[in-house]
Amino acid sequence: MFGIHDLALFVVSGLLLNIMPGPDSLLIMTRSATQGWRAGSAAALGIGTGTFVHIFAAALGLSAILATSAAAFTVVKLLGAAYILYLAVGMLLSKRGDGAAAQPLTVAPLPLRRIYAQGILTNVLNPKVALFFLAFVPQFIDANAPHKAAAFLILGAIFNINGMLWCHALALFTAQARARLKLNPAAAQWLNRATGGLFVWLGVKLALAKQH
């Protein structure tokens, strides 16, 4: 249908790719660990929205610019790296409250709408996501398919829905694990700063990424 082939292989491959850790997973886990599963789910929904932006852009041929224009790729890459580093600084500068260790970690709680926006920006400003869709999805569309854009949208939607199921499961698991472990503020602060350090690494890696 629509020239799509090897759908089962696409679903399995997409699920495995979604499970691989990256900025999106780290953002979900951090928000779930510090504010609960609703915050993690808000980040996941933002990431899913950002993914749909890439899907529609690729289906319309707009993302091809990132594959052919070094200047466009560099601009988006640096914007994405800067935003990830901005998130990292906030995590690294998080503090415990003054006083005894029994006081909660003072990672400023964010409104769910802002966490949702963070998820969108973290995903949209990563040109590797756009290039991924251009490289991965067409492998499952017949070269002679009459409606390639429709096939691309269908496969992209399947990929994103599976990804959202995984992301929400990750948010719930992280929140439950945080509650059961009952991390003290010092451990929670360490977790937040460790995640911030990983974001620094991911931001630098994105900034140094090559187009091909």
ChimeraX attribute file (.defattr): number of C-alpha atoms within 10 A of each C-alpha:
attribute: neighborCount
match mode: 1-to-1
recipient: residues
	/A:1	8
	/A:2	16
	/A:3	16
	/A:4	22
	/A:5	14
	/A:6	10
	/A:7	13
	/A:8	9
	/A:9	11
	/A:10	19
	/A:11	15
	/A:12	13
	/A:13	13
	/A:14	20
	/A:15	18
	/A:16	11
	/A:17	12
	/A:18	20
	/A:19	13
	/A:20	9
	/A:21	9
	/A:22	12
	/A:23	18
	/A:24	21
	/A:25	20
	/A:26	15
	/A:27	26
	/A:28	28
	/A:29	29
	/A:30	24
	/A:31	27
	/A:32	27
	/A:33	25
	/A:34	23
	/A:35	18
	/A:36	19
	/A:37	23
	/A:38	16
	/A:39	29
	/A:40	32
	/A:41	26
	/A:42	25
	/A:43	33
	/A:44	32
	/A:45	21
	/A:46	26
	/A:47	29
	/A:48	24
	/A:49	21
	/A:50	24
	/A:51	24
	/A:52	20
	/A:53	16
	/A:54	26
	/A:55	27
	/A:56	17
	/A:57	17
	/A:58	23
	/A:59	21
	/A:60	14
	/A:61	12
	/A:62	14
	/A:63	21
	/A:64	15
	/A:65	15
	/A:66	21
	/A:67	18
	/A:68	12
	/A:69	11
	/A:70	13
	/A:71	12
	/A:72	13
	/A:73	21
	/A:74	18
	/A:75	15
	/A:76	18
	/A:77	23
	/A:78	20
	/A:79	20
	/A:80	23
	/A:81	25
	/A:82	18
	/A:83	18
	/A:84	28
	/A:85	21
	/A:86	15
	/A:87	18
	/A:88	23
	/A:89	16
	/A:90	15
	/A:91	23
	/A:92	19
	/A:93	12
	/A:94	17
	/A:95	20
	/A:96	17
	/A:97	14
	/A:98	10
	/A:99	7
	/A:100	9
	/A:101	12
	/A:102	11
	/A:103	13
	/A:104	18
	/A:105	21
	/A:106	15
	/A:107	19
	/A:108	12
	/A:109	11
	/A:110	12
	/A:111	11
	/A:112	17
	/A:113	13
	/A:114	14
	/A:115	23
	/A:116	23
	/A:117	17
	/A:118	23
	/A:119	27
	/A:120	23
	/A:121	19
	/A:122	22
	/A:123	25
	/A:124	24
	/A:125	22
	/A:126	25
	/A:127	25
	/A:128	22
	/A:129	17
	/A:130	24
	/A:131	20
	/A:132	12
	/A:133	22
	/A:134	22
	/A:135	11
	/A:136	12
	/A:137	21
	/A:138	16
	/A:139	14
	/A:140	17
	/A:141	21
	/A:142	15
	/A:143	11
	/A:144	9
	/A:145	14
	/A:146	11
	/A:147	14
	/A:148	18
	/A:149	18
	/A:150	16
	/A:151	23
	/A:152	25
	/A:153	19
	/A:154	15
	/A:155	23
	/A:156	22
	/A:157	17
	/A:158	16
	/A:159	24
	/A:160	22
	/A:161	14
	/A:162	16
	/A:163	22
	/A:164	20
	/A:165	14
	/A:166	17
	/A:167	25
	/A:168	21
	/A:169	16
	/A:170	21
	/A:171	29
	/A:172	22
	/A:173	16
	/A:174	22
	/A:175	25
	/A:176	16
	/A:177	14
	/A:178	17
	/A:179	12
	/A:180	9
	/A:181	9
	/A:182	11
	/A:183	16
	/A:184	14
	/A:185	19
	/A:186	16
	/A:187	12
	/A:188	22
	/A:189	23
	/A:190	16
	/A:191	18
	/A:192	26
	/A:193	21
	/A:194	15
	/A:195	21
	/A:196	26
	/A:197	17
	/A:198	18
	/A:199	26
	/A:200	21
	/A:201	16
	/A:202	18
	/A:203	26
	/A:204	16
	/A:205	12
	/A:206	20
	/A:207	19
	/A:208	13
	/A:209	16
	/A:210	12
	/A:211	16
	/A:212	8
